[in-house]
Amino acid sequence: MGEVAPGIHEIAVKWGLDEVKVLRNLGVKNVPSPIQGTYKWPGRFKPFEHQIATASFLTMHNRAYVFNEAGTGKSLACLWAADYLMTKGLVRRCLIVCPLSIMEAAWMKDLMQSVIHRKAAIAHAASMEKRRDIVAEGHEFVIINYDGVEGVAKEIIADGTFDLVICDEANFVKNANTRRWKAINAVCTPETRIWALTGTPAPQSPVDAFGLAKLVTPGTVPKFITAWKDKTMMKVSQFKWIAKGDAPQTVHRALQPAIRFTKAMCLDLPPVLTSTRKIAMTAQQDKYYRMMKIRAVMSAGGETVTAVNAATVINKLLQISAGAVYSDGQETVVFDCKPRLHALDEILDDTDKKVIVFAPYRSSIDTIVEHLVHTHVTCRAITGDVTPTKRGEIFNDFQSKPDPRVLVIQPQAAAHGVTLTAADTVVFWGPVTSVETYIQCIARADRIGQKGASVTVVHLQSSDIEARMFRQLESRVEDHEAIVKLYNEEMKELK
């Protein structure tokens, strides 16, 4: 302590989490979290400024919301914040709850690229007993899907060492009456830290905020949803309710403390961000996928496989992976692909912007459009059958009007030069077979004038052949030898 000017004294205070919280409570502004001091930010990536800000925010709040847009790297920020709290002895174990499609492709991948010194495991196995064993093994980070929590809730509660729960794509728990909400709520004590992540809080209605707030900050909402509905909605007829004029402010107050970065705010982000969602094939798809591989091996019969016939086999495997296959008589055999449709729903829930879906096969386009119509998402389809004039009208509506929200496009029908910058997310329902087409598809949204600064590209993949093809597309590999190599790698396990 010392006098730096007449009547003004300087006091040295330890730079710790508790001290910073006290200073902030006393009204001392702009006191940074100590994570910005000595923390080394481990891993292969240097954190962006918005990730440092997000991690700092989380270390200061036991229960909080992260509303950063998809593609801004909020999972890495959470992992760094959790790791820092672990180094301080404030968190022993962390339970990461997320959709199935991103358990490995997003969270485990980010763990392996950041806090690799921590033990981590995915609690998703064939048997419930194995899942319970994984929970009991003491991993510092355990990743589990939303509907998997109920089966291991007793073990998590009995263990008592999960001090932090991270709920990614937290709209999965917007309904407090569901079993998944009740299971997650059961494993959280009043002392448990909970961080809820979503790019779109209350996406459909102010009522959607209730379950999220009741889980994370229950003191900010009434005890019962009926009171919350009366507070945020107004009944205009027997079956119709509309949001009250001050509903956004009411929701904002309930979902606090919160932090939000849009992609437009993150000036240090690269122009294109690529992610993958891994989706399990249904039993029906898996059966026919293996049958096709066996037929291909038998047909080859030890003969040299050319690029032409290798490409034919690969194309059939891609069709099955995407949800339908064309028979030799050109009839379409449609498979159950609900997991892939659910993954698309997750992507749409995680952004409030427009989305482009590129689907290589006409049968897939029909399936996607039918699903979106059923879920009340406005959409239009562009295929080779749509006239140039009609395409122009659809593209103009997409760019300049609220609807449609989603464009489902056959890649070869997306002409060079078409600008679709109203979208901030490009989804590949499956890999395209040309590097040039892949680049051109992304370029529809990644152009000067893109409203969100960065474009998020999402690969949906269910099979090894899709994974290999996406890797080649990202690496800009395209030649005849690569096609034969893909074929040989896919068939290797059956030879």
N, C-alpha and C positions, 0 to 999 in steps of 0.2 A: 504494500500500500504506500502511496506517495502523493504529495500535492503537485500536480502538473501545472496549475495556474491558481491564482487566488480564489479560494472557495471551491475549487474543483479537485477532486481526489481520484486517483487511479487505483483500482483494486485488482489484484491478480486472483483469478478464479480457476480452479481445475477444469480442464476442458473434457468433461465427461457427459454421458447421456443425462444423468439426473441433474447435473448442474445447468446444462443447457435448457432442460425443461423448466427448472425454477426461474431462470433468467427470462425465458419467454413468458411465463406466467406473471412475472413482475413487469412485463411490458417492454423489456429490452428486445428490440427488433433485430432481425437479420443476424441472429446468432446461429452459425451453421452447425449441423450435426458433426460430432467428432469423427464420423466415418470419413469425412473429407480431410482429416488430418493424417493419421498414420496408416490407414488401411491401404493395402497393396493392390487391390482390384485384380485378383489372380485370373489367369486364363490367357487364351490366345488373342483376345480382343481388348483394345483400349476402349473404355466406356465413353459413350457420347455424353455431352453435357446434360441432356435431358435424362439420361439413365442415372447419372450421379445425383441429379436433383430428386429423382424418384426414389432411389435407394436411401438418400438422406431423409426424405419425408417419412419413409416407412420405419426407419430406425427410431423416429420420434413419436410414433403412434402405434400402440398395441393393436388397435382395431381401426382399419382404414380402408378406403376404396381407391383403386387405381383405374381411372377411366381413360388411360392413354389409348389412342387408336391402334388398331391392328397394324403390325409391322414396325412399331416403334421400339421393340426390344424390351418390353416390360417384364418378361420372364427372367431375363438376365439381371435386371435391376433388382428383382425380388430375391434371386439367388445370392447376389452380392450382399444385400441387406441382411438376409438370414445368416449367411456365413459370418458376417461381422458380429451379429448378436451371439452367435455360437462362440466366437473367440472371446467374448466378454462374459461367457457363462450364463447368459440370459435366455438362451434357447438350447435345449438339448437335442430335440428331434423335430423335424418338420414334415407334415403330411401335405402333399400336393395333390389336390383333387381336380381332375380335368376330364374332358371328353376322351374316349378311347383313341380317337384318331390322332391325337397329339401327345400321348403319353411318351412314346419313344421318339417320334419324329421331331418333336419340339422340346419337351422338358428334359428327357434323358440326354438328348443331343446337346442342349445348352449346359447341362450339368457337366458333361464330359469336356466341354470347351471353356469352362470357367472354374468352378470349385471342385476340380478333379481330385483334390486331396481329401474330400469327404466321401464317405461310403453311401451309395445310393442303390435303390432297387425298385423295380416295377412290381407291384402287388397285383398281378393279373396272370393267373395260371389256370390250368385245366380243372383243378380241384380246389374247393374252398379250403380244404386242409392245408394245401400248399400256400395259398394266399395268407392264411393265418400264420404259417411258419415264417413267411417273408416279413410280416409285421413284427414278429417276435425276435427276429435276428439282430436287431439293434442298429440297422442302417440309419444314418443321420437324416437322409432324405428318402421318403417312401412315396412313390407316385401311384395313384390309384384312380380308377374311373368313378364317376358319380354314383352309378348304381352298384358299385362294388363295395362301397363303404358299409352298407347295412350288414353284409356278411361277416365283416371283421370288426364291427363296432365294439363288441364286448371285449375283444382282445386289446383294442386301442385304449378303451377306458381303463381296463385292468392294468395295462402297462404304465399309464400315467406319465410318460415322458415326452409326449407330443405337445410341446409348448407353443407350436406355431402351426396354423392351418392356412394354406393358400388355396383359394377357390378360383381357378381360372375359368374364363367364360361363365361368369357367375350367374348369368341369366338362367342357368340350369336349376337354380334354387330360388327363382322368383315366386314360386308357389309354395307357401308355408304348409299346405295341406298334403303335400306329397311325401312318400316314404323316404325319398332321397334327402329331402330337406330335414325331415325328422331325424334321420340317421346322422347327418353331419352335425346338426344341433346337439345331438346326444353326446358326441365325442368332444364337444367344446365346453369347458368349464368357464366360469366367469373370468378366470385368470388367463385363459388361452388367448394368445394373439391370433387374430383373424385378418387376413388381407384378401379382399375380394377384387377380382380383376374382370373388367369388361369394357369394351369400347362403346357399348350402347346401353347405358342404364335406362330402365323403363322404356324399352323401344316401342311398344305398342300402346301402352296406356299408363297413366300415373299409378294405377293399381299394381302394376308389375314391380314397383319399388318396394312394396310392403314386405314380401318375403325376404328380400335382400337385406333391408334395414333391420327386420326382426332378428335375423341371424347375426349380423355384424354389430349393429348399434341399436339394440332393442329399445333403449330409452328414448329414441327419436321418433317412434311411431306408437300409435295406440296399441292396446293389447289385442284387439280383435280387428280383423280386416274390414268388417262392416263399418266400423267407426272411421277407418282410413278411407274407405270408399266415399263415405259421406263428406269427408274432409276435402277430397280432391276431385270428386265427380258430382255432376248435377243430373238428376233424372228428368228427362224431357218427355218421356212417354212410358207406357207400361213396360216396354222391352228395350228402351234406348237410354243410354247414359252418355253424357259428353263431359270432357274435362272442364273444370272451372278455370276462370281466367288466371287465377293465381296458383294453379296447380304446379307449374314448373318451379316456382319459388318454394312451394311446400315440399316438393320432391328434393330440391336442392338442399334445403335445410335438413331433411331427414338423412340424406346420404352424405354425411360429413363425419370426420374429416376426409377430404378427397383431394386428389391431384389429377390433372388432365393435361396431356400434351397431344396435340393433333400432329399429323405428319407434316402439315404446312408450317408448324412452329419449329419443327426439328430440322433446322437448316443444314445440319451436318450429316443427315441421312443420305445414303446413295439413292440415285433416281429410281432404281428397281430393287425390291426386296423379295427374295424367293423363299417360300416355305413349302413343306410337304405334310400331307395328312395321310397316314397309313390306315387303310380300311380292310378289315378282314373280308374275304370272299364268303358268300353264303355256301352252305353245303352243296347246293345245286351247282353253283358256279365251279366250286372246287372239283366236283365229280367230272364235269365235262371238260374242264381244263386239263386234268390228268389224262382223260381219254384221248384228247387231241394230241397230247405229247406222245402217248404210246403209239397212236396211229402214225405219227410223223416218223418215229424211230423205225417202225416196221416198214414204212414205205421207202425209207432211205436204203434199208437192206445192205448196208456196207458200201453203197455207192457214194461218189463225191456229191456233196450237196452244193448246188449253185446258189448265187444270190437271189435268183428269181424264185426258185421253189422254197428257199429259206424264208424269203419275204412273205410268201403265201401262208406258211405255217405261223409266222410271227403275227401276221395280221389277224388270223383266226384266234390266236391266244389273246390278243388285245381286245378283240370283239367280246369274247367271253368275260374278260376282266371288267369291261365297261358295262356289261349287262345284257348283251344280246349278240347272237351270231347268225350270219347268213348261211343257209344250207346250200348244198350243191345246186338245188333247184331254185335258188334265189328267194327262198322263203325265210322269213325272220323268226328265229326261235328266241323268245324273250325270257330272261332269267330274273329271279328275285334279286334286286340290288338295293334294298332298303338301307343298308349301312352307308352306301355311298350317297344316297339322297339325304340321309340324316347329317352326314358330314357337310353337305352343301348348306343345309339349314344352319349349322353352326357358323359357317363362314358369313352367311347373311346376317345372323344375329350379332356378329362381332364388328359390323360396320354400319353406319347410318348413311353411307354413300351408295352410289349405283355400282352394279357388278356386271361383268361380262363373263359368260361361260362359253368356252370353246369345246364343242363335242364333235369328235371326228365322224361319228356314225349317225345316220338319220334316225335309226331306231332309238338311240340314246336321247336325241333331241326331243322326240315325242314323249319319252318317259319323263324327262326333266320338266317339260312344259306342263304335262298333266299334273305332276306333283306340285309345281309352283302355283298353278291355278287352284288346286285343292287346298293349299295352305294360304291362299289369298295374297299371294305376291304377284304384283303386276309384271307381266313379261311379254316379250315378243320373240319370235324365232326367225332367223335368217338362214335359209337353205338355198341350194341351187335352183329350186323351183320358184323362188320369189323374184319377180321382175325387177330390173334396175330402178324403175320409177318407184315401185313400192319400197324397195330397200332404202332409197333416198328419204322417203317419208318417215320410215321407222327410225333411221339414224337421226334425222332432224328432231323427231319427238324425244328420242333418248337424250339428246344434247340440250334441248331447250325447254322441255316440259317435265313436270314431276313424275309422270308415268310414260313409259314403263320403267320400273326400277331395275329389271334384269333383262339383258339381251342374251339369248341362247343362239350361238352362231356355229354353223359348219365352217371350219377354218378356211377351206378353199373359197368360200363365199364372201370372205372379208377382204374386199378389194384393197389394193395398195392405195395409200393416200387418204383412206377414210379416217376421220378424226372422231374419237369417242372419249374425250377427256372428262366427260361427266362421271366416268367410273374411276374409282381408286383401287379396284381389285379386279384381277384377271384370273379366272379359274380354268384350269385345264382338266376337263372331265376324264381325260386320258391323254397319253402322249400322241402328238402328231408324228408323221413319218418323215418330215422334212425340216431340216434346220432353218431354211429360209422361211418356211411357213411359221415356225415357232417364233422366230424373230419378228416377223410381220404382225403376228397376233398380238404380241406384247406392245408393239409400236402403235397399235390403235389407241391405247390409253397413254402410253409414255411419249407424249409429244409436248411441244411448247404450248403452254396454256393449261396444262394439267392442274386441276383445281386443288389437289391435295399434296402437291409438291413431289411426293413419291408414290409409286405404284407397287402394290403388293401382288405378287404372282403366286398362286397356290396350285401345287400339283396334287391331284388325287390319285393314289396308287394302291392296288390290291395285290398285285403279283410281282414276282421277280422280274419278269420281262418288262413290265411297266417301269420298275425302278431303274433297270439298266438303260432303257430308252431315254428316260428323263435325264439320267447322268450324261448320256451322249449329247442330248440336245443342249444341256447347259454348257458342255465342253465344246460345243460347235463341231462335233464329229459326225461326218456323213460320207460314207463311201461303201462300195460293195463288200470289201473285206470286213468292215464293221458289222454288216448285216449277217454274214456267215458266222462271225465270231459270236454274235448274240444268239444265234440259233444253236451253235455248239454248246455254249454255256448253259442254255435252258435245257437242253436234252441230256446233258452230262449225267445227271442223277439217275436217269433211266437206262443208261447204257451199261 
